[in-house]
Amino acid sequence: MLSDYCITDKEPTIAINIQTTLSPDALLTLVKEQLDDDKAGDVVVVDLSGKSSIADYMVIASGQSTRQVGGMTDHLLETFRKNGLRGAKVEGRSRGDWVLVDAGDVIIHLFRPEVREFYKLEKLWSLDLPDSLDTSSAASTA
């Protein structure tokens, strides 16, 4: 059942000990290049600036199998290591359906296609909400 897919049953790990000299844009470029090398499908970059303080970018990509998702995860971690990024956190690696890699300024979600379709993170984060809600107009329309 797709609702059984989750990153972890544990409390979420926040990547507060990430050490890097890479700028958010340079890190995003590394991630996109590695995912391209790994033949990731449907790579989407969501700019989180102004939407969330958790990161500057979120990258969502698909792998055709748990093996490909696992391989993409391993290759990203190796790329980070080679470029001096330390402390990236990984959740969901053992299952391989949905892997989250928290690299600090860039958060990467790697999915198998059917799991990605179920959760639709792109749709969730693509909503353009107003900076503030006028409660008087909201109340008058209710």
Residue pairs with C-beta under 8 A, 6 or more apart in sequence:
2 114
2 115
2 118
5 95
5 97
5 98
5 115
5 118
5 119
6 92
6 98
7 91
7 92
7 98
7 100
8 91
8 92
12 91
13 89
13 91
13 102
14 89
14 102
15 87
15 88
15 89
15 102
15 103
15 104
17 87
18 85
18 86
18 87
18 88
18 102
18 103
18 104
19 84
19 85
19 86
19 87
20 27
20 80
20 83
20 84
20 85
20 86
20 103
20 104
21 84
22 30
22 83
22 84
22 85
22 105
23 105
24 56
24 57
24 105
24 106
27 85
27 103
27 104
27 105
27 106
28 45
28 56
28 57
28 59
28 105
28 106
30 79
30 80
30 83
31 59
31 76
31 79
31 103
31 106
31 108
32 43
32 45
32 59
34 72
34 75
34 76
34 79
35 43
35 59
35 61
35 72
35 76
36 43
37 75
38 63
38 68
38 71
38 72
38 75
39 68
40 61
40 62
40 63
40 72
40 110
41 61
41 62
41 63
41 64
41 113
42 60
42 61
42 62
42 116
43 59
43 60
43 61
44 59
44 60
44 61
44 122
45 57
45 58
45 59
46 57
46 58
46 59
46 60
46 121
46 122
46 125
46 126
47 56
47 57
48 54
48 55
48 56
48 57
48 58
48 125
49 56
51 125
54 107
55 102
55 104
55 105
55 106
55 107
56 105
56 106
57 105
57 106
57 107
58 106
58 107
58 108
58 109
58 121
58 125
59 106
59 107
59 108
59 109
60 108
60 109
60 111
60 116
60 121
60 122
61 72
61 108
61 109
61 110
61 111
62 110
62 111
62 112
62 113
62 116
63 69
63 71
63 72
63 110
63 111
63 112
64 112
64 113
65 112
66 95
66 96
66 97
66 112
67 96
69 96
69 97
69 99
69 110
69 111
69 112
70 93
70 96
70 99
72 99
72 110
73 90
73 93
73 99
73 101
73 110
76 88
76 101
76 103
76 108
77 88
77 90
77 101
80 86
80 88
80 103
85 103
85 104
87 104
88 101
88 102
88 103
88 104
89 101
89 102
90 99
90 100
90 101
90 102
91 99
91 100
91 102
92 98
92 99
92 100
93 99
96 112
97 111
97 112
97 115
98 109
98 110
98 111
98 112
98 115
98 116
98 119
99 109
99 110
99 111
100 107
100 108
100 109
100 110
101 107
101 108
101 110
109 121
111 119
